[in-house]
Amino acid sequence: MFLLAVAVAPGIFWLWYFLRRDVLRPEPRHLIVRMFFLGVLAGVGAAVLEHLTLGALVLQFEQWHYRRILVTAGLIGFIEEGMKFAAVYFGIYRHAAFDEVIDGIIYAVAASMGFATLENIAYVLEGGLGVGALRAVLSVPGHAFFAAVMGYNMGRAKFAGPREWEWLAAGVLLAALAHAAYDAVILTQTALALAVVPIVAVLWRRSLGRIHHALFLDEELSRRG
């Protein structure tokens, strides 16, 4: 039970961290819970897709270590962020409550924290407290920051008119590339893996910037009526 609590706590904390920044019109809590559990389902779907694709494709690169790393990281990034995008797009994007730019960030982070919590439970129950501590400061916030980048674009897409799909595509692409870069340095299993620390720090800063800009845009939209 202690390890389970260690696995669940980071996702709850980072969800709370982002919810505190939704200061204009906070989202209904039942919708946040809904997106969290849709994120859990997205995690199950991603696990199935990775099982079906990674083994078959990555074996082609056994003799090329860094190519194999890039293929693996790229697949993981696009599968996982694609599943999170699907959870948000089909689960809440067209809902009447999704009526601000920042809502994209909030709902994407909620789904991502459901996804990350499921993943964290699997890793922590197998790897123990040390794995839980490491993932609490790197992997789980990483998932939140990937989601913030994607969610900002989804929020912008809601008000982009004919450019809606450009914003949506850019959001999932940026999140997938950031995720792939994170995984790629870890998969090297060398000193290069320490690069995850500045990667997460930069993503955190960019996430805060996206939040502030989303709030600014929402104030502008509110003034226009």
C-alpha positions as CSV (number, residue, x, y, z in Angstrom):
1,M,0.0,0.0,0.0
2,F,2.9,2.4,0.7
3,L,4.4,1.8,-2.7
4,L,1.0,2.3,-4.3
5,A,0.7,5.7,-2.5
6,V,4.2,6.6,-3.7
7,A,3.1,5.8,-7.3
8,V,-0.1,7.7,-7.2
9,A,0.9,10.8,-5.2
10,P,3.0,12.5,-8.0
11,G,0.2,12.5,-10.5
12,I,-2.2,14.0,-8.0
13,F,0.3,16.6,-7.0
14,W,1.0,17.8,-10.5
15,L,-2.7,17.8,-11.4
16,W,-3.3,20.0,-8.3
17,Y,-0.4,22.2,-9.3
18,F,-2.0,23.0,-12.7
19,L,-5.5,23.2,-11.4
20,R,-4.4,26.0,-9.0
21,R,-3.4,28.1,-12.1
22,D,-6.9,28.0,-13.6
23,V,-8.0,31.1,-11.8
24,L,-10.5,32.7,-14.2
25,R,-13.2,30.0,-14.5
26,P,-12.1,26.8,-12.9
27,E,-13.3,23.6,-14.7
28,P,-15.9,21.4,-13.1
29,R,-14.3,18.8,-10.9
30,H,-16.3,15.9,-12.4
31,L,-14.9,16.7,-15.8
32,I,-11.4,16.7,-14.4
33,V,-12.0,13.3,-12.9
34,R,-13.5,12.1,-16.1
35,M,-10.4,13.2,-18.1
36,F,-8.1,11.6,-15.5
37,F,-9.7,8.2,-16.0
38,L,-9.8,8.6,-19.8
39,G,-6.1,9.1,-19.5
40,V,-5.8,5.8,-17.7
41,L,-7.6,4.2,-20.6
42,A,-5.3,5.9,-23.0
43,G,-2.4,4.4,-21.0
44,V,-3.9,0.9,-21.6
45,G,-4.3,1.6,-25.3
46,A,-0.7,2.9,-25.6
47,A,0.7,-0.2,-23.8
48,V,-1.1,-2.4,-26.3
49,L,0.1,-0.4,-29.3
50,E,3.6,-0.4,-28.1
51,H,3.6,-4.1,-27.5
52,L,2.3,-4.7,-31.1
53,T,4.7,-2.3,-32.8
54,L,8.0,-1.9,-30.9
55,G,9.1,-5.5,-31.0
56,A,8.5,-5.9,-34.7
57,L,10.1,-2.6,-35.8
58,V,13.0,-2.1,-33.4
59,L,14.5,-5.6,-34.1
60,Q,15.5,-4.3,-37.6
61,F,18.0,-2.0,-35.9
62,E,19.7,-4.4,-33.5
63,Q,23.1,-3.7,-35.1
64,W,22.6,0.1,-35.0
65,H,22.4,1.1,-31.4
66,Y,21.6,4.8,-31.8
67,R,19.2,4.2,-34.7
68,R,17.3,1.7,-32.5
69,I,17.1,4.3,-29.7
70,L,15.7,6.9,-32.0
71,V,13.2,4.6,-33.5
72,T,12.1,3.4,-30.1
73,A,11.9,6.9,-28.6
74,G,10.0,8.2,-31.6
75,L,7.4,5.4,-31.5
76,I,6.9,5.8,-27.8
77,G,6.6,9.6,-28.1
78,F,4.1,9.5,-31.0
79,I,2.0,6.6,-29.6
80,E,1.7,7.9,-26.1
81,E,1.1,11.6,-27.0
82,G,-1.2,10.5,-29.7
83,M,-3.3,8.4,-27.3
84,K,-3.4,11.4,-24.8
85,F,-4.5,13.6,-27.7
86,A,-7.3,11.2,-28.6
87,A,-8.5,11.1,-25.0
88,V,-8.8,14.9,-24.9
89,Y,-10.1,15.4,-28.4
90,F,-12.8,12.7,-28.1
91,G,-13.4,13.1,-24.4
92,I,-13.8,16.8,-23.9
93,Y,-12.7,19.0,-26.8
94,R,-16.2,19.6,-28.2
95,H,-17.8,19.9,-24.7
96,A,-19.4,23.2,-23.8
97,A,-17.2,23.5,-20.7
98,F,-14.1,23.7,-23.0
99,D,-14.5,27.4,-23.6
100,E,-11.2,28.9,-22.7
101,V,-7.6,28.5,-24.0
102,I,-6.4,27.4,-20.6
103,D,-9.0,24.6,-20.6
104,G,-6.9,22.8,-23.2
105,I,-4.0,22.8,-20.8
106,I,-6.1,21.7,-17.8
107,Y,-7.9,18.9,-19.5
108,A,-4.7,17.6,-21.3
109,V,-2.8,17.6,-18.0
110,A,-5.7,15.8,-16.3
111,A,-5.6,13.1,-19.0
112,S,-1.8,12.9,-18.9
113,M,-1.8,12.5,-15.1
114,G,-4.2,9.6,-15.4
115,F,-1.9,8.1,-18.0
116,A,1.3,8.8,-16.0
117,T,-0.3,7.4,-12.8
118,L,-1.1,4.1,-14.4
119,E,2.4,3.9,-15.8
120,N,3.9,4.9,-12.5
121,I,2.1,2.2,-10.6
122,A,3.5,-0.5,-12.9
123,Y,7.1,0.9,-12.6
124,V,7.0,1.6,-8.9
125,L,5.5,-1.7,-7.8
126,E,8.2,-3.4,-9.8
127,G,11.2,-1.1,-9.0
128,G,10.5,0.1,-5.5
129,L,10.9,3.3,-3.7
130,G,14.0,4.5,-5.5
131,V,12.2,4.2,-8.9
132,G,9.2,6.0,-7.4
133,A,11.4,8.9,-6.1
134,L,13.1,9.3,-9.5
135,R,9.9,9.2,-11.5
136,A,8.2,11.7,-9.1
137,V,10.7,14.4,-10.1
138,L,11.3,13.5,-13.7
139,S,8.9,11.2,-15.5
140,V,5.6,12.3,-14.0
141,P,6.2,16.1,-14.3
142,G,7.6,15.3,-17.8
143,H,4.2,13.9,-18.8
144,A,2.5,16.9,-17.3
145,F,4.7,19.3,-19.3
146,F,4.3,17.4,-22.5
147,A,0.6,17.7,-22.0
148,A,0.7,21.5,-21.2
149,V,2.4,22.1,-24.6
150,M,-0.2,20.0,-26.4
151,G,-3.1,21.4,-24.4
152,Y,-2.1,25.0,-25.1
153,N,-2.3,24.3,-28.8
154,M,-5.7,22.5,-28.4
155,G,-7.0,25.6,-26.5
156,R,-5.8,27.9,-29.2
157,A,-7.4,25.6,-31.8
158,K,-10.8,26.1,-30.3
159,F,-10.7,29.8,-31.4
160,A,-8.6,29.5,-34.5
161,G,-11.4,29.1,-37.1
162,P,-10.1,27.6,-40.3
163,R,-6.6,27.1,-38.8
164,E,-8.0,24.8,-36.1
165,W,-6.3,21.6,-37.5
166,E,-3.0,23.4,-37.8
167,W,-3.0,24.1,-34.1
168,L,-4.2,20.6,-33.2
169,A,-1.5,19.0,-35.4
170,A,1.2,21.2,-34.1
171,G,0.2,20.4,-30.5
172,V,0.5,16.7,-30.8
173,L,3.6,16.9,-32.9
174,L,5.4,19.2,-30.4
175,A,4.4,17.0,-27.5
176,A,5.5,13.8,-29.3
177,L,8.9,15.3,-30.2
178,A,9.5,16.5,-26.6
179,H,8.5,13.1,-25.3
180,A,10.8,11.4,-27.9
181,A,13.7,13.6,-26.9
182,Y,13.2,12.8,-23.2
183,D,13.1,9.0,-23.9
184,A,16.0,9.1,-26.3
185,V,18.5,10.4,-23.8
186,I,17.3,8.0,-21.1
187,L,17.6,5.0,-23.5
188,T,21.2,5.8,-24.1
189,Q,21.9,4.5,-20.6
190,T,25.0,6.7,-20.5
191,A,26.0,10.0,-18.9
192,L,23.8,11.6,-21.7
193,A,20.8,10.4,-19.8
194,L,21.4,13.2,-17.3
195,A,20.2,15.6,-20.0
196,V,16.6,14.7,-18.9
197,V,17.1,17.2,-16.0
198,P,17.6,20.3,-18.2
199,I,14.9,18.9,-20.6
200,V,12.4,18.8,-17.8
201,A,13.4,22.2,-16.5
202,V,13.0,23.8,-19.9
203,L,9.6,22.2,-20.4
204,W,8.5,23.4,-17.0
205,R,9.5,26.9,-17.9
206,R,7.7,26.7,-21.2
207,S,4.6,25.2,-19.6
208,L,4.4,28.2,-17.2
209,G,4.8,30.5,-20.2
210,R,2.0,28.7,-22.0
211,I,-0.2,29.1,-18.9
212,H,0.4,32.8,-18.6
213,H,-0.2,33.4,-22.3
214,A,-3.4,31.3,-22.2
215,L,-4.7,33.3,-19.2
216,F,-3.9,36.5,-21.1
217,L,-5.8,35.3,-24.2
218,D,-8.7,34.3,-22.1
219,E,-8.9,37.7,-20.5
220,E,-8.9,39.2,-24.0
221,L,-11.7,36.9,-25.1
222,S,-13.7,37.7,-22.0
223,R,-13.4,41.4,-22.6
224,R,-14.6,41.0,-26.2
225,G,-17.7,39.1,-24.9
